[in-house]
Amino acid sequence: MKPNLSNLDRTIRVVVAALFAYLYFAGIVTGVVGIVLAVLAVVFVLTAIVGYCPLYTLFKFSSIRS
């Protein structure tokens, strides 16, 4: 697995994940939408840690400059 996320992309994912987690745990967004946001937050954090996004591979995209 070759990394395809730049440091900026990884930082943005962590910030967005924190926002989603806050919205869910503060009870601002509830129900199915809240669960979807919580799952997306986990996915964003995992992809940021690993530095690899499978969707980027499908679209042959990389945020790392060559």
Biopython code that builds the backbone (N, CA, C, O; Angstrom):
import numpy as np
from Bio.PDB.StructureBuilder import StructureBuilder

atoms = [
    (1, "MET", "N", (0.829, -1.167, 0.000)),
    (1, "MET", "CA", (0.000, 0.000, 0.000)),
    (1, "MET", "C", (0.883, 1.242, 0.000)),
    (1, "MET", "O", (1.549, 1.544, 0.990)),
    (2, "LYS", "N", (0.878, 1.934, -1.086)),
    (2, "LYS", "CA", (1.662, 3.163, -1.191)),
    (2, "LYS", "C", (0.825, 4.333, -0.661)),
    (2, "LYS", "O", (-0.322, 4.506, -1.072)),
    (3, "PRO", "N", (1.392, 5.133, 0.246)),
    (3, "PRO", "CA", (0.627, 6.268, 0.789)),
    (3, "PRO", "C", (0.160, 7.210, -0.316)),
    (3, "PRO", "O", (0.898, 7.475, -1.266)),
    (4, "ASN", "N", (-1.070, 7.716, -0.188)),
    (4, "ASN", "CA", (-1.590, 8.647, -1.177)),
    (4, "ASN", "C", (-2.248, 9.874, -0.532)),
    (4, "ASN", "O", (-3.005, 10.593, -1.183)),
    (5, "LEU", "N", (-1.950, 10.107, 0.759)),
    (5, "LEU", "CA", (-2.482, 11.276, 1.456)),
    (5, "LEU", "C", (-1.340, 12.190, 1.897)),
    (5, "LEU", "O", (-0.386, 11.750, 2.539)),
    (6, "SER", "N", (-1.455, 13.453, 1.546)),
    (6, "SER", "CA", (-0.451, 14.418, 1.987)),
    (6, "SER", "C", (-0.698, 14.762, 3.455)),
    (6, "SER", "O", (-1.740, 14.419, 4.014)),
    (7, "ASN", "N", (0.255, 15.431, 4.065)),
    (7, "ASN", "CA", (0.100, 15.835, 5.465)),
    (7, "ASN", "C", (-1.083, 16.781, 5.647)),
    (7, "ASN", "O", (-1.800, 16.693, 6.644)),
    (8, "LEU", "N", (-1.290, 17.677, 4.695)),
    (8, "LEU", "CA", (-2.427, 18.592, 4.769)),
    (8, "LEU", "C", (-3.736, 17.809, 4.696)),
    (8, "LEU", "O", (-4.657, 18.072, 5.469)),
    (9, "ASP", "N", (-3.823, 16.865, 3.790)),
    (9, "ASP", "CA", (-5.009, 16.026, 3.649)),
    (9, "ASP", "C", (-5.277, 15.247, 4.933)),
    (9, "ASP", "O", (-6.425, 15.124, 5.360)),
    (10, "ARG", "N", (-4.236, 14.732, 5.535)),
    (10, "ARG", "CA", (-4.377, 13.974, 6.777)),
    (10, "ARG", "C", (-4.863, 14.875, 7.913)),
    (10, "ARG", "O", (-5.715, 14.470, 8.705)),
    (11, "THR", "N", (-4.330, 16.083, 7.994)),
    (11, "THR", "CA", (-4.739, 17.036, 9.028)),
    (11, "THR", "C", (-6.205, 17.415, 8.866)),
    (11, "THR", "O", (-6.949, 17.471, 9.845)),
    (12, "ILE", "N", (-6.614, 17.673, 7.642)),
    (12, "ILE", "CA", (-8.011, 18.033, 7.374)),
    (12, "ILE", "C", (-8.935, 16.894, 7.778)),
    (12, "ILE", "O", (-10.000, 17.134, 8.348)),
    (13, "ARG", "N", (-8.543, 15.665, 7.493)),
    (13, "ARG", "CA", (-9.360, 14.506, 7.866)),
    (13, "ARG", "C", (-9.523, 14.400, 9.380)),
    (13, "ARG", "O", (-10.612, 14.090, 9.864)),
    (14, "VAL", "N", (-8.463, 14.650, 10.124)),
    (14, "VAL", "CA", (-8.545, 14.571, 11.586)),
    (14, "VAL", "C", (-9.440, 15.685, 12.126)),
    (14, "VAL", "O", (-10.227, 15.452, 13.043)),
    (15, "VAL", "N", (-9.331, 16.880, 11.575)),
    (15, "VAL", "CA", (-10.160, 18.003, 12.021)),
    (15, "VAL", "C", (-11.638, 17.730, 11.721)),
    (15, "VAL", "O", (-12.497, 17.956, 12.573)),
    (16, "VAL", "N", (-11.930, 17.249, 10.527)),
    (16, "VAL", "CA", (-13.311, 16.936, 10.155)),
    (16, "VAL", "C", (-13.848, 15.800, 11.029)),
    (16, "VAL", "O", (-15.005, 15.829, 11.448)),
    (17, "ALA", "N", (-13.008, 14.804, 11.301)),
    (17, "ALA", "CA", (-13.420, 13.698, 12.168)),
    (17, "ALA", "C", (-13.745, 14.210, 13.570)),
    (17, "ALA", "O", (-14.717, 13.767, 14.181)),
    (18, "ALA", "N", (-12.946, 15.132, 14.078)),
    (18, "ALA", "CA", (-13.212, 15.705, 15.396)),
    (18, "ALA", "C", (-14.533, 16.471, 15.401)),
    (18, "ALA", "O", (-15.294, 16.400, 16.366)),
    (19, "LEU", "N", (-14.798, 17.196, 14.330)),
    (19, "LEU", "CA", (-16.063, 17.924, 14.215)),
    (19, "LEU", "C", (-17.242, 16.953, 14.193)),
    (19, "LEU", "O", (-18.228, 17.164, 14.900)),
    (20, "PHE", "N", (-17.149, 15.895, 13.391)),
    (20, "PHE", "CA", (-18.217, 14.893, 13.319)),
    (20, "PHE", "C", (-18.435, 14.237, 14.676)),
    (20, "PHE", "O", (-19.575, 14.048, 15.100)),
    (21, "ALA", "N", (-17.347, 13.891, 15.357)),
    (21, "ALA", "CA", (-17.456, 13.262, 16.671)),
    (21, "ALA", "C", (-18.119, 14.215, 17.664)),
    (21, "ALA", "O", (-18.966, 13.798, 18.454)),
    (22, "TYR", "N", (-17.744, 15.470, 17.628)),
    (22, "TYR", "CA", (-18.361, 16.459, 18.514)),
    (22, "TYR", "C", (-19.864, 16.565, 18.252)),
    (22, "TYR", "O", (-20.661, 16.556, 19.190)),
    (23, "LEU", "N", (-20.247, 16.664, 16.983)),
    (23, "LEU", "CA", (-21.663, 16.773, 16.641)),
    (23, "LEU", "C", (-22.448, 15.565, 17.130)),
    (23, "LEU", "O", (-23.584, 15.699, 17.585)),
    (24, "TYR", "N", (-21.843, 14.385, 17.038)),
    (24, "TYR", "CA", (-22.521, 13.165, 17.470)),
    (24, "TYR", "C", (-22.604, 13.074, 18.996)),
    (24, "TYR", "O", (-23.687, 12.870, 19.545)),
    (25, "PHE", "N", (-21.479, 13.221, 19.674)),
    (25, "PHE", "CA", (-21.451, 13.030, 21.123)),
    (25, "PHE", "C", (-22.109, 14.172, 21.890)),
    (25, "PHE", "O", (-22.534, 13.977, 23.029)),
    (26, "ALA", "N", (-22.201, 15.350, 21.296)),
    (26, "ALA", "CA", (-22.894, 16.467, 21.950)),
    (26, "ALA", "C", (-24.406, 16.364, 21.757)),
    (26, "ALA", "O", (-25.169, 17.132, 22.343)),
    (27, "GLY", "N", (-24.828, 15.414, 20.937)),
    (27, "GLY", "CA", (-26.256, 15.224, 20.708)),
    (27, "GLY", "C", (-26.857, 16.212, 19.734)),
    (27, "GLY", "O", (-28.079, 16.326, 19.645)),
    (28, "ILE", "N", (-26.022, 16.929, 19.003)),
    (28, "ILE", "CA", (-26.509, 17.904, 18.026)),
    (28, "ILE", "C", (-27.085, 17.182, 16.817)),
    (28, "ILE", "O", (-28.109, 17.589, 16.269)),
    (29, "VAL", "N", (-26.420, 16.106, 16.406)),
    (29, "VAL", "CA", (-26.902, 15.273, 15.309)),
    (29, "VAL", "C", (-27.159, 13.886, 15.892)),
    (29, "VAL", "O", (-26.265, 13.279, 16.482)),
    (30, "THR", "N", (-28.374, 13.393, 15.725)),
    (30, "THR", "CA", (-28.742, 12.110, 16.308)),
    (30, "THR", "C", (-29.340, 11.190, 15.249)),
    (30, "THR", "O", (-29.481, 11.563, 14.085)),
    (31, "GLY", "N", (-29.682, 10.005, 15.673)),
    (31, "GLY", "CA", (-30.331, 9.052, 14.779)),
    (31, "GLY", "C", (-29.365, 8.481, 13.768)),
    (31, "GLY", "O", (-28.166, 8.362, 14.024)),
    (32, "VAL", "N", (-29.905, 8.131, 12.618)),
    (32, "VAL", "CA", (-29.109, 7.503, 11.557)),
    (32, "VAL", "C", (-28.017, 8.442, 11.069)),
    (32, "VAL", "O", (-26.888, 8.009, 10.838)),
    (33, "VAL", "N", (-28.333, 9.702, 10.911)),
    (33, "VAL", "CA", (-27.335, 10.672, 10.441)),
    (33, "VAL", "C", (-26.185, 10.766, 11.436)),
    (33, "VAL", "O", (-25.025, 10.852, 11.033)),
    (34, "GLY", "N", (-26.490, 10.751, 12.711)),
    (34, "GLY", "CA", (-25.455, 10.800, 13.733)),
    (34, "GLY", "C", (-24.547, 9.588, 13.683)),
    (34, "GLY", "O", (-23.329, 9.710, 13.812)),
    (35, "ILE", "N", (-25.139, 8.419, 13.496)),
    (35, "ILE", "CA", (-24.339, 7.188, 13.397)),
    (35, "ILE", "C", (-23.461, 7.215, 12.164)),
    (35, "ILE", "O", (-22.299, 6.811, 12.219)),
    (36, "VAL", "N", (-24.002, 7.687, 11.053)),
    (36, "VAL", "CA", (-23.208, 7.794, 9.819)),
    (36, "VAL", "C", (-22.030, 8.738, 10.036)),
    (36, "VAL", "O", (-20.916, 8.446, 9.602)),
    (37, "LEU", "N", (-22.263, 9.860, 10.697)),
    (37, "LEU", "CA", (-21.163, 10.803, 10.968)),
    (37, "LEU", "C", (-20.113, 10.178, 11.884)),
    (37, "LEU", "O", (-18.916, 10.393, 11.689)),
    (38, "ALA", "N", (-20.548, 9.414, 12.872)),
    (38, "ALA", "CA", (-19.607, 8.757, 13.779)),
    (38, "ALA", "C", (-18.755, 7.730, 13.027)),
    (38, "ALA", "O", (-17.548, 7.639, 13.252)),
    (39, "VAL", "N", (-19.373, 6.972, 12.150)),
    (39, "VAL", "CA", (-18.631, 5.984, 11.355)),
    (39, "VAL", "C", (-17.651, 6.696, 10.424)),
    (39, "VAL", "O", (-16.502, 6.275, 10.294)),
    (40, "LEU", "N", (-18.097, 7.764, 9.782)),
    (40, "LEU", "CA", (-17.202, 8.531, 8.907)),
    (40, "LEU", "C", (-16.025, 9.103, 9.693)),
    (40, "LEU", "O", (-14.905, 9.148, 9.186)),
    (41, "ALA", "N", (-16.270, 9.535, 10.912)),
    (41, "ALA", "CA", (-15.186, 10.057, 11.745)),
    (41, "ALA", "C", (-14.135, 8.982, 11.990)),
    (41, "ALA", "O", (-12.936, 9.249, 11.906)),
    (42, "VAL", "N", (-14.581, 7.777, 12.290)),
    (42, "VAL", "CA", (-13.640, 6.673, 12.513)),
    (42, "VAL", "C", (-12.858, 6.376, 11.244)),
    (42, "VAL", "O", (-11.643, 6.183, 11.293)),
    (43, "VAL", "N", (-13.542, 6.338, 10.111)),
    (43, "VAL", "CA", (-12.868, 6.061, 8.829)),
    (43, "VAL", "C", (-11.853, 7.157, 8.520)),
    (43, "VAL", "O", (-10.735, 6.862, 8.098)),
    (44, "PHE", "N", (-12.230, 8.414, 8.726)),
    (44, "PHE", "CA", (-11.306, 9.520, 8.460)),
    (44, "PHE", "C", (-10.060, 9.425, 9.320)),
    (44, "PHE", "O", (-8.950, 9.635, 8.831)),
    (45, "VAL", "N", (-10.231, 9.112, 10.595)),
    (45, "VAL", "CA", (-9.071, 8.997, 11.487)),
    (45, "VAL", "C", (-8.187, 7.831, 11.062)),
    (45, "VAL", "O", (-6.965, 7.969, 11.020)),
    (46, "LEU", "N", (-8.784, 6.690, 10.746)),
    (46, "LEU", "CA", (-7.988, 5.527, 10.327)),
    (46, "LEU", "C", (-7.206, 5.796, 9.047)),
    (46, "LEU", "O", (-6.029, 5.451, 8.953)),
    (47, "THR", "N", (-7.858, 6.414, 8.060)),
    (47, "THR", "CA", (-7.144, 6.706, 6.816)),
    (47, "THR", "C", (-6.058, 7.749, 7.037)),
    (47, "THR", "O", (-5.012, 7.703, 6.389)),
    (48, "ALA", "N", (-6.297, 8.688, 7.947)),
    (48, "ALA", "CA", (-5.270, 9.687, 8.248)),
    (48, "ALA", "C", (-4.065, 9.047, 8.926)),
    (48, "ALA", "O", (-2.925, 9.409, 8.636)),
    (49, "ILE", "N", (-4.307, 8.105, 9.821)),
    (49, "ILE", "CA", (-3.207, 7.427, 10.510)),
    (49, "ILE", "C", (-2.382, 6.600, 9.529)),
    (49, "ILE", "O", (-1.151, 6.636, 9.549)),
    (50, "VAL", "N", (-3.076, 5.855, 8.672)),
    (50, "VAL", "CA", (-2.392, 4.974, 7.723)),
    (50, "VAL", "C", (-1.771, 5.763, 6.572)),
    (50, "VAL", "O", (-0.735, 5.373, 6.035)),
    (51, "GLY", "N", (-2.407, 6.872, 6.197)),
    (51, "GLY", "CA", (-1.903, 7.676, 5.079)),
    (51, "GLY", "C", (-2.331, 7.150, 3.731)),
    (51, "GLY", "O", (-1.738, 7.483, 2.704)),
    (52, "TYR", "N", (-3.365, 6.326, 3.737)),
    (52, "TYR", "CA", (-3.826, 5.689, 2.500)),
    (52, "TYR", "C", (-5.346, 5.724, 2.452)),
    (52, "TYR", "O", (-6.011, 5.387, 3.432)),
    (53, "CYS", "N", (-5.897, 6.133, 1.311)),
    (53, "CYS", "CA", (-7.340, 6.163, 1.112)),
    (53, "CYS", "C", (-7.695, 5.278, -0.081)),
    (53, "CYS", "O", (-7.291, 5.576, -1.205)),
    (54, "PRO", "N", (-8.441, 4.196, 0.141)),
    (54, "PRO", "CA", (-8.809, 3.303, -0.957)),
    (54, "PRO", "C", (-9.614, 3.988, -2.062)),
    (54, "PRO", "O", (-9.485, 3.624, -3.231)),
    (55, "LEU", "N", (-10.439, 4.972, -1.709)),
    (55, "LEU", "CA", (-11.211, 5.671, -2.741)),
    (55, "LEU", "C", (-10.301, 6.454, -3.687)),
    (55, "LEU", "O", (-10.579, 6.557, -4.882)),
    (56, "TYR", "N", (-9.226, 6.997, -3.151)),
    (56, "TYR", "CA", (-8.278, 7.705, -4.008)),
    (56, "TYR", "C", (-7.687, 6.742, -5.041)),
    (56, "TYR", "O", (-7.463, 7.122, -6.190)),
    (57, "THR", "N", (-7.437, 5.506, -4.632)),
    (57, "THR", "CA", (-6.887, 4.514, -5.548)),
    (57, "THR", "C", (-7.876, 4.211, -6.670)),
    (57, "THR", "O", (-7.481, 4.083, -7.829)),
    (58, "LEU", "N", (-9.161, 4.096, -6.330)),
    (58, "LEU", "CA", (-10.179, 3.827, -7.350)),
    (58, "LEU", "C", (-10.209, 4.910, -8.424)),
    (58, "LEU", "O", (-10.398, 4.625, -9.606)),
    (59, "PHE", "N", (-10.019, 6.156, -7.993)),
    (59, "PHE", "CA", (-10.055, 7.279, -8.928)),
    (59, "PHE", "C", (-8.673, 7.692, -9.426)),
    (59, "PHE", "O", (-8.522, 8.709, -10.104)),
    (60, "LYS", "N", (-7.657, 6.880, -9.075)),
    (60, "LYS", "CA", (-6.275, 7.153, -9.473)),
    (60, "LYS", "C", (-5.856, 8.566, -9.095)),
    (60, "LYS", "O", (-5.338, 9.317, -9.922)),
    (61, "PHE", "N", (-6.087, 8.916, -7.840)),
    (61, "PHE", "CA", (-5.783, 10.238, -7.331)),
    (61, "PHE", "C", (-4.837, 10.123, -6.152)),
    (61, "PHE", "O", (-4.886, 9.152, -5.397)),
    (62, "SER", "N", (-3.986, 11.107, -5.999)),
    (62, "SER", "CA", (-3.106, 11.185, -4.851)),
    (62, "SER", "C", (-2.923, 12.657, -4.491)),
    (62, "SER", "O", (-2.736, 13.495, -5.373)),
    (63, "SER", "N", (-2.975, 12.968, -3.208)),
    (63, "SER", "CA", (-2.762, 14.356, -2.798)),
    (63, "SER", "C", (-1.294, 14.633, -2.503)),
    (63, "SER", "O", (-0.931, 15.750, -2.132)),
    (64, "ILE", "N", (-0.463, 13.631, -2.666)),
    (64, "ILE", "CA", (0.980, 13.811, -2.499)),
    (64, "ILE", "C", (1.555, 14.304, -3.830)),
    (64, "ILE", "O", (1.326, 13.715, -4.886)),
    (65, "ARG", "N", (2.300, 15.391, -3.742)),
    (65, "ARG", "CA", (2.917, 15.923, -4.969)),
    (65, "ARG", "C", (4.151, 15.112, -5.318)),
    (65, "ARG", "O", (4.937, 14.734, -4.449)),
    (66, "SER", "N", (4.301, 14.861, -6.581)),
    (66, "SER", "CA", (5.475, 14.073, -7.033)),
    (66, "SER", "C", (6.676, 14.921, -7.253)),
    (66, "SER", "O", (7.731, 14.411, -7.630)),
]
sb = StructureBuilder()
sb.init_structure("model")
sb.init_model(0)
sb.init_chain("A")
sb.init_seg("    ")
for serial, (resi, resn, name, xyz) in enumerate(atoms, 1):
    if name == "N":
        sb.init_residue(resn, " ", resi, " ")
    sb.init_atom(name, np.array(xyz, "f"), 0.0, 1.0, " ", f" {name:<3s}", serial, name[0])
structure = sb.get_structure()
